[in-house]
Amino acid sequence: MKEELVQSWFGKLREAWLTKNISSVKDLLSEKFEYYENPLKAPFMTWTQVEEAWRTIDSQNIIELTIEPLVCKDLRGSARYHFKYKDVLGDLHESDGAYYVKLDREGRAVEFRQWWVSK
């Protein structure tokens, strides 16, 4: 059951990104959370910070987005993602990365971390 919560969480994250439904991301986060948008910076700890970071998807023409859960155990999980999009100028961007998430018992993230590299 716990593993299914983690897999479902990654699926909901992908769906929010593909549909550009930023407000649905809020439902993925616990009341208190640490959201590491950048592994070298302090985490976001408010919804306003997360929402602002997610605003970048508004201008993305998404070509491909895969999120592949790799390890899901005890309300924790990791996943690999691959992403391609065109920006407003038509330039192609591509990145590969990894996610780590720790969920509460309700299936909402108390900790989220991501790392990526872009072409």
Summary of the structure (lengths in Angstrom):
residues: 119
radius of gyration: 13.8
end to end distance: 37.0
largest distance: 44.2
contacts: 332
relative contact order: 0.22
helix: 30%
strand: 46%
